[in-house]
Amino acid sequence: FPITCLLVAAKAMQKAMEELKDKGTTQGLVNDMMAFEEFNDLIGFPEVRSFEGRYR
């Protein structure tokens, strides 16, 4: 099932864009969204910032 997550994500993006087009806002999708901080943790952003800090 290597493509399953990609297909689910694509459908969610399509839904979000349709919501924005139809309603002018994505406020109705807030409960379906991952928190920004949680997303940053998921992609390893804190580690990137730490790495960057060593070279400033």
C-alpha positions as CSV (number, residue, x, y, z in Angstrom):
1,F,0.0,0.0,0.0
2,P,2.8,2.4,-0.8
3,I,0.6,5.1,-2.4
4,T,-2.3,5.0,0.1
5,C,-1.2,8.0,2.2
6,L,-0.5,10.0,-0.9
7,L,-3.9,9.4,-2.3
8,V,-5.6,10.3,1.0
9,A,-3.5,13.5,1.2
10,A,-4.4,14.4,-2.3
11,K,-8.1,14.0,-1.6
12,A,-7.8,16.1,1.5
13,M,-6.1,18.9,-0.4
14,Q,-8.8,18.8,-3.1
15,K,-11.4,19.0,-0.4
16,A,-9.6,22.0,1.2
17,M,-9.4,23.9,-2.1
18,E,-13.0,23.2,-2.9
19,E,-14.0,24.6,0.5
20,L,-11.9,27.7,-0.1
21,K,-13.3,28.2,-3.6
22,D,-16.9,27.6,-2.5
23,K,-16.9,29.4,0.9
24,G,-13.9,31.8,0.7
25,T,-12.5,30.3,3.8
26,T,-11.2,27.0,5.2
27,Q,-12.5,27.7,8.7
28,G,-14.9,24.7,8.4
29,L,-11.9,22.4,8.1
30,V,-10.1,23.4,11.3
31,N,-11.0,20.2,13.1
32,D,-9.6,18.2,10.2
33,M,-6.2,20.0,10.3
34,M,-3.1,19.0,12.2
35,A,-1.9,21.8,14.5
36,F,1.0,23.8,13.0
37,E,3.3,22.9,15.9
38,E,2.5,19.2,15.5
39,F,3.2,19.4,11.8
40,N,6.6,21.1,12.5
41,D,7.5,18.3,15.0
42,L,6.4,15.7,12.4
43,I,8.7,17.0,9.7
44,G,11.6,17.5,12.2
45,F,11.7,21.2,12.1
46,P,13.0,21.6,15.6
47,E,16.0,19.5,14.7
48,V,16.6,21.7,11.6
49,R,16.6,24.8,13.7
50,S,19.0,23.3,16.1
51,F,21.3,22.3,13.3
52,E,21.1,25.8,11.8
53,G,21.9,27.3,15.2
54,R,25.3,25.6,15.2
55,Y,26.4,27.5,12.1
56,R,25.3,31.0,12.9
